[in-house]
Amino acid sequence: MRKNRQLQIKKQTSSFLTDHLRIPPDVSDGESRITIAGDGWIWVEHYKGILEYTGSSLILQGKSGRIHVEGTGLSMDYYTSEDLVVRGKIRAVRYDAGKDA
């Protein structure tokens, strides 16, 4: 019962932030946000964990799916528990919704 109440409060707070303060839903809900600059770097915010990291592949667990980055010479220039920046020659970025979310 208490968990249901907590979920209800969380949804109401998220709705308030989105509707009244005009904060995008992805930010208030903690969804992953991906920013790509050409084929040279990628910035991922709000990821849950690093599942795989090599010079040619990066797989991250997001809130509701997995993020796959493929390329050559991939290197993690910066990372924290909330966001990371990967540089290299980015060839592809794919999002698999629902994977072990």
Backbone as a ProteinNet text record, in pm:
[ID]
protein_1_A
[PRIMARY]
MRKNRQLQIKKQTSSFLTDHLRIPPDVSDGESRITIAGDGWIWVEHYKGILEYTGSSLILQGKSGRIHVEGTGLSMDYYTSEDLVVRGKIRAVRYDAGKDA
[TERTIARY]
82.7	0	87.1	191.3	278	352	393.9	464.9	373.5	247.3	151.6	137.7	133	121.9	246.5	364.1	488.5	490.5	443.5	437.5	340.7	229.4	129.1	187.3	257.6	319.9	425.7	504.5	608	546	437.6	369.5	311	253	196.9	306.2	419.1	531	583.4	599.8	646.9	549.9	422.2	319.6	324.7	340.3	349.1	470.3	586.1	707.7	691.5	630.9	612.7	511.1	397	287.7	307.5	347.1	349.7	485.2	591.8	723.7	786.7	715.3	758.9	894.5	916.5	1035.8	1003.7	1089.6	1062.2	1041.6	949.1	920.3	1042.7	1133	1249.7	1338.3	1343.6	1424.7	1357.8	1228.6	1160.3	1140.9	1137.8	1118.5	1249.2	1363.4	1492.4	1526	1460	1492.2	1629.5	1694.1	1824.4	1810.4	1911.7	1917.1	2050.4	2045.7	2165.5	2188.6	2310.9	2349.4	2467	2454.4	2559.1	2609.3	2740	2799.4	2873.7	2808.4	2869.5	2900.1	3018.6	3058.1	3177.4	3201	3318.5	3297.7	3177.2	3153.8	3005.5	2978.7	2841.7	2838.3	2733.5	2713.9	2583.7	2588.4	2470.8	2445.8	2323.2	2283.1	2181.2	2177.2	2078.3	2085.3	2204.1	2215.2	2227.3	2193.9	2198.3	2329.6	2390.7	2514.7	2580	2709.6	2786.5	2787.8	2732.1	2725.1	2843.8	2892.2	3005.8	3079.3	3212.5	3291.1	3419	3434.5	3557.2	3589.2	3694.8	3731.3	3635.8	3547.7	3454.6	3307.5	3280	3141.4	3121.1	3005.3	2964	2817.1	2783	2643.3	2612.3	2509.9	2467.7	2326.7	2299.5	2163.3	2098.8	1987.8	1910.3	1793.6	1709.2	1593.7	1497.2	1475.9	1376.8	1430.9	1562.3	1619.7	1770.8	1829	1974.4	2014.3	2127.1	2182.8	2310.3	2316.8	2433.4	2504	2633.9	2715	2822.9	2835.6	2937.8	3027.4	3155.3	3248.9	3389.5	3485.8	3626.5	3699.1	3796.5	3874.5	3792.4	3688	3602.7	3678.8	3670	3733.1	3641.4	3632.6	3550	3632	3598.3	3671	3627.7	3502.4	3446.2	3330.1	3319.7	3198.9	3178.5	3050.8	3009.1	2899.1	2834.4	2724.9	2600.2	2599.1	2481	2501.9	2624.4	2645.5	2787.1	2806.4	2937.4	2953.6	3079.7	3114.3	3209.9	3177.9	3262.7	3306.6	3436.3	3490.5	3542.4	3551.9	3600.2	3524.6	3536.6	3463.1	3332.7	3221.7	3091.3	3029.1	2997.6	2933.3	2783.6	2739.1	2596.5	2559.5	2436.8	2378.3	2241	2213.7	2085.8	2027.6	1896.9	1827.3	1733	1748.6	1661.2	1569.8	1447.2	1350.7	1312.1	1297.7	1249.7	1352.5	1475.5	1578.5	1624.2	1589.6	1631.5	1615.8	1508.5	1486.7	1453.6
-118.8	0	125.1	126	242.2	265.7	157.3	169.5	230.6	192	250.4	400.8	441	583.8	659.1	598.2	661.3	678.2	576.6	585.5	694	705.4	807.3	947.6	967.1	1096.8	1128.1	1028.8	1048.4	1089.9	1025.5	1059.9	1200.8	1236.5	1370.5	1477.3	1450.9	1545.1	1560.2	1448.3	1451.7	1528.5	1505.6	1576	1725.8	1764.1	1905.5	1970	1903.9	1959	1976.4	1878.6	1883.1	1988.6	1991.3	2079.9	2225.5	2248.1	2383.9	2453.1	2378.6	2439.9	2422.6	2353.4	2331.3	2259.6	2167.8	2084	1964.5	1932.4	1819.6	1688.9	1604.7	1478.7	1389.3	1386	1299.1	1340.4	1467.9	1515.2	1481.3	1509.1	1484.6	1335.8	1252.2	1108.6	1030	1096.5	1028.8	943.6	967	892.2	934.2	844.4	874.6	980.8	1065.6	1168.9	1151.8	1151.1	1129.2	1251.8	1306.4	1418	1371.7	1388.1	1345.5	1468	1483.1	1591.4	1529.9	1532.4	1472.2	1326	1285	1146.1	1139.3	1249.6	1256.9	1231.6	1258.6	1232.7	1217.1	1154.2	1132.6	1155.5	1221	1249.5	1182.7	1096.9	1025.5	1066.7	1111.5	1149.8	1049.2	1030.7	946.9	800.5	744.1	600.3	529.3	399.8	324.8	250.3	206	130.8	102.5	69.8	32.8	-119.4	-174.8	-320.8	-374.9	-297.3	-339.9	-216.4	-224.4	-112.8	-165.9	-144	-178	-59.3	-70.4	35.8	49.4	-49.8	-46.4	-55.8	-73.9	-92.4	-41.6	18.3	61.6	26.7	-43.9	-76.1	-25.2	60.9	119.2	73.7	58.4	30.6	162.9	193.2	311.2	272.8	368.6	342.4	244.1	258.9	173.6	103	84.7	12.3	24	-36.8	-34.9	59	123.4	214	150.4	128.8	68.2	175	189	280.3	196.5	210.1	136.9	236.1	203.5	291.7	236.5	322.7	283.8	384.5	334.9	420.5	487.7	419.4	478.7	489.1	606.6	625.2	709.3	670.7	743.8	859.7	979.9	1098.3	1143.5	1117.3	1167	1077.8	1043.5	975.5	993.3	997.4	998.4	893.9	886.3	790.6	834.8	958.6	1009.3	1036.5	1069.9	1098.7	1062.3	1051.4	1018.7	1077.3	1095.3	1142.7	1041.9	998.1	905	973.3	965.6	1021.2	907.6	934.5	837.7	857.3	762.9	766.4	689.2	762.4	700.7	656.9	528	475.6	458.4	418.3	390.2	403.5	447.6	452.3	387.9	292.7	220.1	213.6	224	214.5	94.5	1.7	-115.5	-97.5	-55.1	-29.5	-160.6	-151.5	-265.1	-367.9	-354.8	-454.6	-441.2	-538.6	-544.5	-413.1	-345.4	-214.5	-228.8
0	0	0	82.4	91.4	-40.4	-105.3	-233.2	-339.2	-341.8	-436.3	-413.8	-288.1	-255.3	-301.8	-283	-326.5	-478.6	-551.3	-697.2	-741.6	-671.9	-703.7	-683.6	-574	-545.8	-651.5	-689.9	-791.4	-924.5	-963.8	-1089.2	-1082.7	-968.6	-953.2	-960.5	-897.1	-900	-1041.6	-1110.7	-1248.4	-1337.4	-1318.4	-1396.2	-1368.8	-1242.9	-1207.1	-1274.3	-1265.9	-1326	-1476.7	-1539.8	-1684.2	-1725.1	-1658.3	-1697.4	-1655.4	-1533	-1479	-1491.3	-1479	-1487.8	-1625.6	-1713	-1851.3	-1859.7	-1768.1	-1772.7	-1860.5	-1957.7	-2047.3	-1970.3	-2016	-1945.4	-1929	-2028.4	-2016.2	-1899.1	-1869.5	-1757.4	-1624.7	-1612.9	-1486.1	-1458.1	-1561.6	-1542.5	-1534.7	-1556.9	-1548.6	-1669.4	-1781.5	-1903.3	-1956.3	-2026.9	-2085	-2192.3	-2200.7	-2304.4	-2375.3	-2508.4	-2588.8	-2676.2	-2670.8	-2754.4	-2839.9	-2970.8	-3063.1	-3139.1	-3147.4	-3224.5	-3342.3	-3459.4	-3578.1	-3554.7	-3596.6	-3572.3	-3477.1	-3402.3	-3316.7	-3169.2	-3117.7	-2975.8	-2946.4	-2832.9	-2787.2	-2636.4	-2589.9	-2447.5	-2406.5	-2306.8	-2258	-2112.8	-2086.9	-1951.8	-1898.6	-1770	-1700.7	-1743.1	-1744.9	-1770	-1635.5	-1633.1	-1507.1	-1487.4	-1598.3	-1584.5	-1718.1	-1711.1	-1829.6	-1835.9	-1943.3	-1958.2	-2036.4	-2133.3	-2215.8	-2265	-2265.9	-2316.3	-2378.3	-2508.7	-2580.4	-2671.3	-2747.9	-2840.2	-2957.6	-2975.4	-3088.9	-3049	-2919.5	-2876.5	-2733.7	-2712.6	-2579.3	-2564.6	-2457.9	-2429.2	-2288.7	-2281.4	-2154.8	-2121.7	-1993.6	-1948.8	-1913	-1977.7	-1944.6	-1857.1	-1824.6	-1739.3	-1804.9	-1934.8	-2002	-2124.7	-2132.9	-2246.2	-2249.8	-2353	-2369.7	-2483.1	-2463.8	-2563.6	-2615.4	-2747.7	-2812.2	-2895.4	-2876	-2956	-3023	-3155.6	-3230.3	-3300.8	-3309.4	-3376.5	-3370.1	-3394.5	-3386.3	-3297.8	-3224	-3136	-3027.5	-2978.7	-2875.7	-2743.1	-2682.4	-2551.5	-2464.3	-2339	-2244.3	-2190.7	-2233.1	-2188.8	-2050.3	-2018.3	-1893.2	-1854.9	-1726.4	-1681	-1531.3	-1495	-1355.3	-1344.2	-1231	-1214.9	-1291.3	-1344.3	-1414.1	-1562.3	-1603.9	-1745.4	-1787.9	-1921	-1974.8	-2114	-2152.8	-2286.5	-2347.4	-2469.8	-2542.8	-2671.8	-2699.2	-2823.4	-2910.4	-3038.4	-3134.7	-3264.3	-3353.7	-3480.2	-3459.5	-3435.7	-3409	-3541.3	-3553.5	-3674.3	-3657.8	-3537.1	-3517.2	-3370.1	-3348.3	-3214.1	-3225.1	-3137	-3140.8	-2999.7	-2992.6	-2864.8	-2870.4	-2776.4	-2767.7	-2646.8	-2671.7	-2564.4	-2494.8	-2363.8	-2285.9	-2251.5	-2295.7	-2265.5	-2121	-2039.3	-1898.7	-1824.4	-1852.6	-1789.3	-1643.1
[MASK]
+++++++++++++++++++++++++++++++++++++++++++++++++++++++++++++++++++++++++++++++++++++++++++++++++++++

